[in-house]
Amino acid sequence: MLAVFFFHNARFFDILGWHIKNAEQSMMVTLFIVLLALWTMPLFFLLSGVGSWYALKTRSSGQYLLDRVKRLLIPLYTVGAFVLLPPQLYWELVTQRAWTDSFWTSYPLYFRRTLNLSPSPMFGSFWPGHLWFLKYLFLLSLFTLPLLLYLKSESGQRLIERLACWSEFRGGIFLFLIPLALARICLRGFFGGEHTWADLTEYAVFFVIGYLIPTNKRFTEGFKRHGWVCLVLGIAGFGGVSFMSIELRYSPLAGESFSWIYLLFQIVWSIASWSWVVFVLAVGAKHLNFNSKVLAYANEAVLPFYILHQTIILLAGWYVIPARMSIPLKYLIISTSSFVVIMALYELFIKRINAVRFIFGMRL
């Protein structure tokens, strides 16, 4: 979550589009953005799959889905849609579309013009901002449930056993690259842009892989054995993706026919993304396998933190970005102030009031 937080604090300063942009932009920051984009959201969905395995150990299918409604859809369609997302759209209208009216004039516009009725994963949602993750995770919890239940059956357990055996061999964990690369190669050419069926399918693969990991400790052992190899592959893949994007000016979001560079980009991205995820998991398995009061506190706070973070970051940036300061100083001010505000809201307001806990997806 902190990686995503630092990622969004840097979005003011890269060369890519975002809600609010700094006048001066940095290629180094853009490379930082690409590096984090390779693994942060894939890791989020993989860890969500891990959580689903534990959830289905103690819950029925109905209880599992009801819990996902409470944890994901209620925050999205309450505090998200009515409080946190309309300001994001307003700041984008002002900075990119020459909007001159007040925020309160734009507020009803958010509901009139942003409801998505196209056949996409965001169908039936208002403009989602950063909360697309909540909708995606709910859809994945719903769509993959038959597969997750099958994997709990005897035949499913035999399949998991075979996969775990393959993971014991040198290079065995790279078998997971096959569905990841196929998902990108087969779908990215048909769905340009963000928040598409191609995105959902790729994240579904990470989600199911995450579900498999706690079923057999040989998966984790495989990650640990390949950690440093994956670091090398991740760095090389990051270099390849950066070269194609910057030097060859290839845009992976444009949507195109199946050209050689399209095929190469999807393969290199898949290798880099999976390698970074495995490296992070390997480091975590070796050095972060413990419990503490800080970890318990952070585990409870992470969902409200995610729900709040982008709107608070944009609020800080709205006032800091116009100032005449260097990029590092602006980044420091925005990230520090937004972190303090988020944690103050959580500690003083969200954590202590049951009604507020409920709309932020927290357990009562």
ROVOPA-392826 format. One record per residue (C-alpha): x, y, z; chain; residue in three letters. Coordinates in steps of 0.001 Angstrom, whole numbers, plus 500000, padded with zeros to 6 digits. Layout:
ROVOPA-392826
{u: X, v: Y, w: Z, c: A, r: Ala}
...
This chain:
ROVOPA-392826
{u: 500000, v: 500000, w: 500000, c: A, r: Met}
{u: 502886, v: 502348, w: 500712, c: A, r: Leu}
{u: 504292, v: 501560, w: 497262, c: A, r: Ala}
{u: 500958, v: 502595, w: 495702, c: A, r: Val}
{u: 500954, v: 505705, w: 497906, c: A, r: Phe}
{u: 504424, v: 506748, w: 496699, c: A, r: Phe}
{u: 503370, v: 505898, w: 493130, c: A, r: Phe}
{u: 500413, v: 508274, w: 493189, c: A, r: His}
{u: 502417, v: 511036, w: 494868, c: A, r: Asn}
{u: 504784, v: 510866, w: 491902, c: A, r: Ala}
{u: 502042, v: 511054, w: 489244, c: A, r: Arg}
{u: 502108, v: 514877, w: 489288, c: A, r: Phe}
{u: 505634, v: 514817, w: 487869, c: A, r: Phe}
{u: 505779, v: 512102, w: 485171, c: A, r: Asp}
{u: 505289, v: 512712, w: 481448, c: A, r: Ile}
{u: 502033, v: 510736, w: 481343, c: A, r: Leu}
{u: 498518, v: 512116, w: 481733, c: A, r: Gly}
{u: 496887, v: 512493, w: 485143, c: A, r: Trp}
{u: 494281, v: 514638, w: 486936, c: A, r: His}
{u: 496721, v: 517413, w: 487952, c: A, r: Ile}
{u: 500162, v: 517871, w: 486382, c: A, r: Lys}
{u: 503193, v: 519858, w: 487433, c: A, r: Asn}
{u: 504525, v: 522349, w: 484871, c: A, r: Ala}
{u: 507962, v: 520714, w: 485074, c: A, r: Glu}
{u: 508001, v: 516963, w: 484483, c: A, r: Gln}
{u: 510734, v: 514389, w: 484915, c: A, r: Ser}
{u: 511851, v: 511357, w: 482911, c: A, r: Met}
{u: 513376, v: 509836, w: 486060, c: A, r: Met}
{u: 510008, v: 510055, w: 487796, c: A, r: Val}
{u: 508383, v: 508471, w: 484740, c: A, r: Thr}
{u: 510776, v: 505518, w: 484967, c: A, r: Leu}
{u: 509933, v: 505218, w: 488666, c: A, r: Phe}
{u: 506244, v: 505101, w: 487699, c: A, r: Ile}
{u: 506851, v: 502373, w: 485108, c: A, r: Val}
{u: 508844, v: 500304, w: 487603, c: A, r: Leu}
{u: 506077, v: 500403, w: 490224, c: A, r: Leu}
{u: 503371, v: 499824, w: 487596, c: A, r: Ala}
{u: 505015, v: 496514, w: 486711, c: A, r: Leu}
{u: 504298, v: 494892, w: 490058, c: A, r: Trp}
{u: 502190, v: 496908, w: 492524, c: A, r: Thr}
{u: 498664, v: 496178, w: 491267, c: A, r: Met}
{u: 499526, v: 492606, w: 490187, c: A, r: Pro}
{u: 500782, v: 492043, w: 493732, c: A, r: Leu}
{u: 497586, v: 493578, w: 495155, c: A, r: Phe}
{u: 495453, v: 491100, w: 493221, c: A, r: Phe}
{u: 497736, v: 488167, w: 493992, c: A, r: Leu}
{u: 497556, v: 488914, w: 497721, c: A, r: Leu}
{u: 493783, v: 489294, w: 497399, c: A, r: Ser}
{u: 493727, v: 485765, w: 495997, c: A, r: Gly}
{u: 495721, v: 484587, w: 499016, c: A, r: Val}
{u: 493122, v: 486219, w: 501246, c: A, r: Gly}
{u: 490322, v: 484451, w: 499383, c: A, r: Ser}
{u: 491862, v: 481067, w: 500171, c: A, r: Trp}
{u: 491814, v: 481874, w: 503883, c: A, r: Tyr}
{u: 488312, v: 483347, w: 503641, c: A, r: Ala}
{u: 486864, v: 480249, w: 501963, c: A, r: Leu}
{u: 488409, v: 478010, w: 504620, c: A, r: Lys}
{u: 485974, v: 479397, w: 507195, c: A, r: Thr}
{u: 483058, v: 480725, w: 505099, c: A, r: Arg}
{u: 480452, v: 479337, w: 502753, c: A, r: Ser}
{u: 480221, v: 480711, w: 499212, c: A, r: Ser}
{u: 477330, v: 482960, w: 500211, c: A, r: Gly}
{u: 479137, v: 484292, w: 503263, c: A, r: Gln}
{u: 482246, v: 484902, w: 501167, c: A, r: Tyr}
{u: 480353, v: 486968, w: 498572, c: A, r: Leu}
{u: 478388, v: 488867, w: 501218, c: A, r: Leu}
{u: 481666, v: 489784, w: 502886, c: A, r: Asp}
{u: 482982, v: 491053, w: 499535, c: A, r: Arg}
{u: 479863, v: 493191, w: 499078, c: A, r: Val}
{u: 480416, v: 494767, w: 502497, c: A, r: Lys}
{u: 484161, v: 495237, w: 502036, c: A, r: Arg}
{u: 484189, v: 496438, w: 498417, c: A, r: Leu}
{u: 480872, v: 497587, w: 496947, c: A, r: Leu}
{u: 479597, v: 499511, w: 499953, c: A, r: Ile}
{u: 482707, v: 501749, w: 500108, c: A, r: Pro}
{u: 482630, v: 502211, w: 496326, c: A, r: Leu}
{u: 478973, v: 503254, w: 496136, c: A, r: Tyr}
{u: 478841, v: 505324, w: 499341, c: A, r: Thr}
{u: 481877, v: 507287, w: 500505, c: A, r: Val}
{u: 483603, v: 506662, w: 497175, c: A, r: Gly}
{u: 480930, v: 507792, w: 494723, c: A, r: Ala}
{u: 479454, v: 510591, w: 496845, c: A, r: Phe}
{u: 482449, v: 512035, w: 498721, c: A, r: Val}
{u: 485877, v: 511070, w: 497405, c: A, r: Leu}
{u: 485512, v: 510748, w: 493630, c: A, r: Leu}
{u: 483588, v: 513922, w: 492631, c: A, r: Pro}
{u: 486480, v: 516207, w: 493756, c: A, r: Pro}
{u: 488893, v: 514202, w: 491611, c: A, r: Gln}
{u: 486732, v: 514801, w: 488553, c: A, r: Leu}
{u: 486421, v: 518498, w: 489429, c: A, r: Tyr}
{u: 490203, v: 518973, w: 489627, c: A, r: Trp}
{u: 490579, v: 517227, w: 486276, c: A, r: Glu}
{u: 487897, v: 519445, w: 484704, c: A, r: Leu}
{u: 489635, v: 522591, w: 485956, c: A, r: Val}
{u: 493169, v: 521631, w: 484956, c: A, r: Thr}
{u: 492465, v: 519865, w: 481666, c: A, r: Gln}
{u: 489122, v: 521091, w: 480327, c: A, r: Arg}
{u: 489132, v: 524783, w: 481321, c: A, r: Ala}
{u: 486238, v: 524381, w: 483762, c: A, r: Trp}
{u: 485535, v: 527734, w: 485445, c: A, r: Thr}
{u: 482460, v: 527037, w: 487558, c: A, r: Asp}
{u: 482523, v: 525985, w: 491205, c: A, r: Ser}
{u: 482927, v: 522480, w: 492568, c: A, r: Phe}
{u: 479255, v: 522372, w: 493559, c: A, r: Trp}
{u: 478288, v: 523039, w: 489947, c: A, r: Thr}
{u: 480368, v: 520058, w: 488841, c: A, r: Ser}
{u: 479005, v: 517762, w: 491578, c: A, r: Tyr}
{u: 475693, v: 516853, w: 489830, c: A, r: Pro}
{u: 477651, v: 516622, w: 486560, c: A, r: Leu}
{u: 479598, v: 513724, w: 488071, c: A, r: Tyr}
{u: 476410, v: 511690, w: 488430, c: A, r: Phe}
{u: 474817, v: 512749, w: 485134, c: A, r: Arg}
{u: 477775, v: 512119, w: 482848, c: A, r: Arg}
{u: 480033, v: 509538, w: 484450, c: A, r: Thr}
{u: 477746, v: 506498, w: 484843, c: A, r: Leu}
{u: 479331, v: 503739, w: 482757, c: A, r: Asn}
{u: 476740, v: 501822, w: 480725, c: A, r: Leu}
{u: 479182, v: 500351, w: 478193, c: A, r: Ser}
{u: 479925, v: 496591, w: 478228, c: A, r: Pro}
{u: 483087, v: 496888, w: 480309, c: A, r: Ser}
{u: 484158, v: 495677, w: 483775, c: A, r: Pro}
{u: 483096, v: 499081, w: 485100, c: A, r: Met}
{u: 479493, v: 498661, w: 483862, c: A, r: Phe}
{u: 477074, v: 500265, w: 486294, c: A, r: Gly}
{u: 479768, v: 502295, w: 488036, c: A, r: Ser}
{u: 480303, v: 506023, w: 488188, c: A, r: Phe}
{u: 483697, v: 507363, w: 487105, c: A, r: Trp}
{u: 485835, v: 505217, w: 489428, c: A, r: Pro}
{u: 489076, v: 507158, w: 489895, c: A, r: Gly}
{u: 491422, v: 504929, w: 491884, c: A, r: His}
{u: 488523, v: 502887, w: 493289, c: A, r: Leu}
{u: 488329, v: 500766, w: 490127, c: A, r: Trp}
{u: 490302, v: 498263, w: 492216, c: A, r: Phe}
{u: 487287, v: 497672, w: 494479, c: A, r: Leu}
{u: 485003, v: 496899, w: 491520, c: A, r: Lys}
{u: 487593, v: 494661, w: 489885, c: A, r: Tyr}
{u: 488217, v: 492726, w: 493074, c: A, r: Leu}
{u: 484502, v: 492145, w: 493588, c: A, r: Phe}
{u: 484085, v: 490919, w: 489998, c: A, r: Leu}
{u: 487069, v: 488597, w: 490352, c: A, r: Leu}
{u: 485715, v: 487241, w: 493629, c: A, r: Ser}
{u: 482427, v: 486521, w: 491852, c: A, r: Leu}
{u: 483671, v: 485245, w: 488482, c: A, r: Phe}
{u: 486423, v: 482988, w: 489832, c: A, r: Thr}
{u: 484363, v: 481480, w: 492646, c: A, r: Leu}
{u: 483442, v: 478278, w: 490710, c: A, r: Pro}
{u: 487143, v: 477712, w: 489955, c: A, r: Leu}
{u: 488152, v: 478413, w: 493559, c: A, r: Leu}
{u: 485582, v: 475902, w: 494806, c: A, r: Leu}
{u: 486777, v: 473339, w: 492257, c: A, r: Tyr}
{u: 490340, v: 473740, w: 493522, c: A, r: Leu}
{u: 489083, v: 472743, w: 496977, c: A, r: Lys}
{u: 487707, v: 469450, w: 495609, c: A, r: Ser}
{u: 489685, v: 466196, w: 495383, c: A, r: Glu}
{u: 490418, v: 466598, w: 491669, c: A, r: Ser}
{u: 491327, v: 470242, w: 492253, c: A, r: Gly}
{u: 493726, v: 469230, w: 495013, c: A, r: Gln}
{u: 495370, v: 466738, w: 492650, c: A, r: Arg}
{u: 495848, v: 469535, w: 490110, c: A, r: Leu}
{u: 497371, v: 471774, w: 492788, c: A, r: Ile}
{u: 499700, v: 468930, w: 493800, c: A, r: Glu}
{u: 500985, v: 468631, w: 490229, c: A, r: Arg}
{u: 501536, v: 472376, w: 489985, c: A, r: Leu}
{u: 503362, v: 472347, w: 493324, c: A, r: Ala}
{u: 505585, v: 469508, w: 492109, c: A, r: Cys}
{u: 506483, v: 471483, w: 488979, c: A, r: Trp}
{u: 507299, v: 474502, w: 491157, c: A, r: Ser}
{u: 509973, v: 472454, w: 492920, c: A, r: Glu}
{u: 512035, v: 472156, w: 489736, c: A, r: Phe}
{u: 514513, v: 474833, w: 488718, c: A, r: Arg}
{u: 512554, v: 477387, w: 486687, c: A, r: Gly}
{u: 509236, v: 475711, w: 487522, c: A, r: Gly}
{u: 507618, v: 478883, w: 488838, c: A, r: Ile}
{u: 507963, v: 480413, w: 485378, c: A, r: Phe}
{u: 505187, v: 478111, w: 484174, c: A, r: Leu}
{u: 502852, v: 480732, w: 485636, c: A, r: Phe}
{u: 504171, v: 483075, w: 482959, c: A, r: Leu}
{u: 502291, v: 481126, w: 480287, c: A, r: Ile}
{u: 498730, v: 482172, w: 481276, c: A, r: Pro}
{u: 499921, v: 485684, w: 482127, c: A, r: Leu}
{u: 501576, v: 486213, w: 478744, c: A, r: Ala}
{u: 498681, v: 484601, w: 476864, c: A, r: Leu}
{u: 496185, v: 486890, w: 478600, c: A, r: Ala}
{u: 498143, v: 489956, w: 477488, c: A, r: Arg}
{u: 498926, v: 488734, w: 473964, c: A, r: Ile}
{u: 495404, v: 487556, w: 473147, c: A, r: Cys}
{u: 493424, v: 490489, w: 474569, c: A, r: Leu}
{u: 495507, v: 493671, w: 474639, c: A, r: Arg}
{u: 495186, v: 494144, w: 470889, c: A, r: Gly}
{u: 491387, v: 494217, w: 471127, c: A, r: Phe}
{u: 491004, v: 496434, w: 474221, c: A, r: Phe}
{u: 492883, v: 499724, w: 474175, c: A, r: Gly}
{u: 492991, v: 502031, w: 477176, c: A, r: Gly}
{u: 492636, v: 501270, w: 480869, c: A, r: Glu}
{u: 490100, v: 499333, w: 482980, c: A, r: His}
{u: 489183, v: 496902, w: 480203, c: A, r: Thr}
{u: 488436, v: 493204, w: 479956, c: A, r: Trp}
{u: 492110, v: 492685, w: 479123, c: A, r: Ala}
{u: 493086, v: 494210, w: 482479, c: A, r: Asp}
{u: 490497, v: 492164, w: 484334, c: A, r: Leu}
{u: 491658, v: 488917, w: 482715, c: A, r: Thr}
{u: 495318, v: 489552, w: 483529, c: A, r: Glu}
{u: 494493, v: 490397, w: 487136, c: A, r: Tyr}
{u: 492305, v: 487282, w: 487319, c: A, r: Ala}
{u: 495368, v: 485166, w: 486565, c: A, r: Val}
{u: 497308, v: 486851, w: 489381, c: A, r: Phe}
{u: 494291, v: 486415, w: 491675, c: A, r: Phe}
{u: 494057, v: 482661, w: 491026, c: A, r: Val}
{u: 497819, v: 482225, w: 491398, c: A, r: Ile}
{u: 497535, v: 483973, w: 494762, c: A, r: Gly}
{u: 494772, v: 481572, w: 495761, c: A, r: Tyr}
{u: 497086, v: 478644, w: 495003, c: A, r: Leu}
{u: 500083, v: 479869, w: 497003, c: A, r: Ile}
{u: 498922, v: 479046, w: 500566, c: A, r: Pro}
{u: 497554, v: 475641, w: 499519, c: A, r: Thr}
{u: 501050, v: 474137, w: 499319, c: A, r: Asn}
{u: 504251, v: 475491, w: 500859, c: A, r: Lys}
{u: 506270, v: 474310, w: 497848, c: A, r: Arg}
{u: 505024, v: 477332, w: 495923, c: A, r: Phe}
{u: 506572, v: 479673, w: 498486, c: A, r: Thr}
{u: 509783, v: 477625, w: 498539, c: A, r: Glu}
{u: 509943, v: 477964, w: 494763, c: A, r: Gly}
{u: 509644, v: 481738, w: 495050, c: A, r: Phe}
{u: 512406, v: 481871, w: 497653, c: A, r: Lys}
{u: 514794, v: 479833, w: 495481, c: A, r: Arg}
{u: 514245, v: 482082, w: 492461, c: A, r: His}
{u: 514229, v: 485468, w: 494195, c: A, r: Gly}
{u: 517570, v: 486799, w: 492960, c: A, r: Trp}
{u: 517140, v: 485336, w: 489487, c: A, r: Val}
{u: 513820, v: 487146, w: 489281, c: A, r: Cys}
{u: 515436, v: 490396, w: 490422, c: A, r: Leu}
{u: 517835, v: 490185, w: 487458, c: A, r: Val}
{u: 514987, v: 489322, w: 485061, c: A, r: Leu}
{u: 512838, v: 492083, w: 486531, c: A, r: Gly}
{u: 515552, v: 494702, w: 486003, c: A, r: Ile}
{u: 516180, v: 493480, w: 482455, c: A, r: Ala}
{u: 512465, v: 493442, w: 481682, c: A, r: Gly}
{u: 512072, v: 496931, w: 483124, c: A, r: Phe}
{u: 514859, v: 498101, w: 480832, c: A, r: Gly}
{u: 513185, v: 496484, w: 477831, c: A, r: Gly}
{u: 509774, v: 497964, w: 478575, c: A, r: Val}
{u: 511298, v: 501418, w: 479158, c: A, r: Ser}
{u: 513308, v: 501252, w: 475909, c: A, r: Phe}
{u: 510271, v: 500305, w: 473830, c: A, r: Met}
{u: 508071, v: 502929, w: 475496, c: A, r: Ser}
{u: 510548, v: 505832, w: 475455, c: A, r: Ile}
{u: 513021, v: 505228, w: 472644, c: A, r: Glu}
{u: 510712, v: 503405, w: 470240, c: A, r: Leu}
{u: 507687, v: 505459, w: 471401, c: A, r: Arg}
{u: 505471, v: 502404, w: 471664, c: A, r: Tyr}
{u: 502203, v: 503106, w: 473499, c: A, r: Ser}
{u: 500857, v: 499963, w: 475180, c: A, r: Pro}
{u: 497441, v: 501524, w: 475847, c: A, r: Leu}
{u: 496679, v: 502545, w: 472284, c: A, r: Ala}
{u: 495329, v: 499198, w: 471088, c: A, r: Gly}
{u: 496625, v: 497915, w: 467769, c: A, r: Glu}
{u: 497018, v: 494948, w: 465445, c: A, r: Ser}
{u: 499311, v: 492088, w: 466409, c: A, r: Phe}
{u: 502631, v: 493538, w: 465219, c: A, r: Ser}
{u: 506086, v: 492274, w: 466181, c: A, r: Trp}
{u: 506588, v: 495082, w: 468696, c: A, r: Ile}
{u: 503155, v: 494410, w: 470176, c: A, r: Tyr}
{u: 504041, v: 490756, w: 470711, c: A, r: Leu}
{u: 507507, v: 491576, w: 472085, c: A, r: Leu}
{u: 506156, v: 494219, w: 474453, c: A, r: Phe}
{u: 503511, v: 491908, w: 475945, c: A, r: Gln}
{u: 506055, v: 489125, w: 476479, c: A, r: Ile}
{u: 508678, v: 491398, w: 478050, c: A, r: Val}
{u: 506073, v: 493096, w: 480255, c: A, r: Trp}
{u: 504774, v: 489704, w: 481433, c: A, r: Ser}
{u: 508284, v: 488479, w: 482285, c: A, r: Ile}
{u: 509149, v: 491700, w: 484110, c: A, r: Ala}
{u: 505851, v: 491860, w: 486002, c: A, r: Ser}
{u: 505974, v: 488239, w: 487180, c: A, r: Trp}
{u: 509670, v: 488480, w: 488064, c: A, r: Ser}
{u: 509178, v: 491546, w: 490258, c: A, r: Trp}
{u: 506190, v: 489937, w: 491992, c: A, r: Val}
{u: 508205, v: 486780, w: 492704, c: A, r: Val}
{u: 511162, v: 488818, w: 493974, c: A, r: Phe}
{u: 508962, v: 490794, w: 496372, c: A, r: Val}
{u: 507314, v: 487578, w: 497602, c: A, r: Leu}
{u: 510722, v: 485925, w: 498057, c: A, r: Ala}
{u: 512009, v: 488833, w: 500128, c: A, r: Val}
{u: 508821, v: 488840, w: 502172, c: A, r: Gly}
{u: 508943, v: 485074, w: 502771, c: A, r: Ala}
{u: 512549, v: 485282, w: 503976, c: A, r: Lys}
{u: 512541, v: 488480, w: 506011, c: A, r: His}
{u: 508959, v: 489564, w: 506795, c: A, r: Leu}
{u: 507421, v: 486339, w: 508063, c: A, r: Asn}
{u: 506438, v: 487568, w: 511524, c: A, r: Phe}
{u: 503615, v: 489247, w: 513416, c: A, r: Asn}
{u: 503738, v: 492495, w: 515343, c: A, r: Ser}
{u: 501455, v: 495161, w: 516761, c: A, r: Lys}
{u: 502449, v: 497511, w: 513942, c: A, r: Val}
{u: 501545, v: 494905, w: 511325, c: A, r: Leu}
{u: 498196, v: 494179, w: 512969, c: A, r: Ala}
{u: 497428, v: 497915, w: 513046, c: A, r: Tyr}
{u: 498455, v: 498339, w: 509401, c: A, r: Ala}
{u: 496405, v: 495337, w: 508267, c: A, r: Asn}
{u: 493243, v: 496896, w: 509648, c: A, r: Glu}
{u: 494074, v: 500358, w: 508335, c: A, r: Ala}
{u: 495073, v: 499361, w: 504795, c: A, r: Val}
{u: 491613, v: 499409, w: 503157, c: A, r: Leu}
{u: 490545, v: 502826, w: 504545, c: A, r: Pro}
{u: 494024, v: 504119, w: 503663, c: A, r: Phe}
{u: 493580, v: 502944, w: 500073, c: A, r: Tyr}
{u: 490086, v: 504402, w: 499791, c: A, r: Ile}
{u: 491249, v: 507811, w: 501051, c: A, r: Leu}
{u: 494725, v: 508150, w: 499633, c: A, r: His}
{u: 494329, v: 509445, w: 496077, c: A, r: Gln}
{u: 491778, v: 512143, w: 496888, c: A, r: Thr}
{u: 493906, v: 513424, w: 499777, c: A, r: Ile}
{u: 497040, v: 513366, w: 497592, c: A, r: Ile}
{u: 495241, v: 515376, w: 494899, c: A, r: Leu}
{u: 493947, v: 517819, w: 497501, c: A, r: Leu}
{u: 497502, v: 518437, w: 498721, c: A, r: Ala}
{u: 498758, v: 518701, w: 495144, c: A, r: Gly}
{u: 496003, v: 521171, w: 494232, c: A, r: Trp}
{u: 497632, v: 523690, w: 496584, c: A, r: Tyr}
{u: 501305, v: 522696, w: 496287, c: A, r: Val}
{u: 501753, v: 522131, w: 492540, c: A, r: Ile}
{u: 501249, v: 525810, w: 491502, c: A, r: Pro}
{u: 504051, v: 526912, w: 493869, c: A, r: Ala}
{u: 507539, v: 527671, w: 492565, c: A, r: Arg}
{u: 509505, v: 524852, w: 494120, c: A, r: Met}
{u: 511639, v: 521979, w: 492929, c: A, r: Ser}
{u: 510099, v: 518598, w: 492180, c: A, r: Ile}
{u: 511767, v: 516864, w: 495175, c: A, r: Pro}
{u: 510511, v: 519543, w: 497580, c: A, r: Leu}
{u: 506969, v: 519417, w: 496184, c: A, r: Lys}
{u: 507007, v: 515627, w: 496388, c: A, r: Tyr}
{u: 508176, v: 515739, w: 500002, c: A, r: Leu}
{u: 505514, v: 518267, w: 501018, c: A, r: Ile}
{u: 502673, v: 516487, w: 499214, c: A, r: Ile}
{u: 503570, v: 512995, w: 500424, c: A, r: Ser}
{u: 504205, v: 514041, w: 504032, c: A, r: Thr}
{u: 501114, v: 516210, w: 504404, c: A, r: Ser}
{u: 498796, v: 513732, w: 502692, c: A, r: Ser}
{u: 500092, v: 510829, w: 504806, c: A, r: Phe}
{u: 499503, v: 512810, w: 508008, c: A, r: Val}
{u: 495981, v: 513794, w: 506934, c: A, r: Val}
{u: 495049, v: 510238, w: 505915, c: A, r: Ile}
{u: 496286, v: 508740, w: 509174, c: A, r: Met}
{u: 494609, v: 511481, w: 511233, c: A, r: Ala}
{u: 491276, v: 510849, w: 509493, c: A, r: Leu}
{u: 491651, v: 507128, w: 510060, c: A, r: Tyr}
{u: 492719, v: 507312, w: 513683, c: A, r: Glu}
{u: 490388, v: 510068, w: 514871, c: A, r: Leu}
{u: 487298, v: 509514, w: 512728, c: A, r: Phe}
{u: 487094, v: 506273, w: 510747, c: A, r: Ile}
{u: 488506, v: 503765, w: 513210, c: A, r: Lys}
{u: 486397, v: 504833, w: 516187, c: A, r: Arg}
{u: 482869, v: 505172, w: 514754, c: A, r: Ile}
{u: 481058, v: 501978, w: 513754, c: A, r: Asn}
{u: 478892, v: 503617, w: 511083, c: A, r: Ala}
{u: 481981, v: 505095, w: 509446, c: A, r: Val}
{u: 483864, v: 501807, w: 509765, c: A, r: Arg}
{u: 481012, v: 500149, w: 507900, c: A, r: Phe}
{u: 481070, v: 502483, w: 504892, c: A, r: Ile}
{u: 484861, v: 502140, w: 504670, c: A, r: Phe}
{u: 484603, v: 498370, w: 504452, c: A, r: Gly}
{u: 485968, v: 497657, w: 507922, c: A, r: Met}
{u: 484675, v: 494901, w: 510163, c: A, r: Arg}
{u: 482605, v: 496002, w: 513147, c: A, r: Leu}
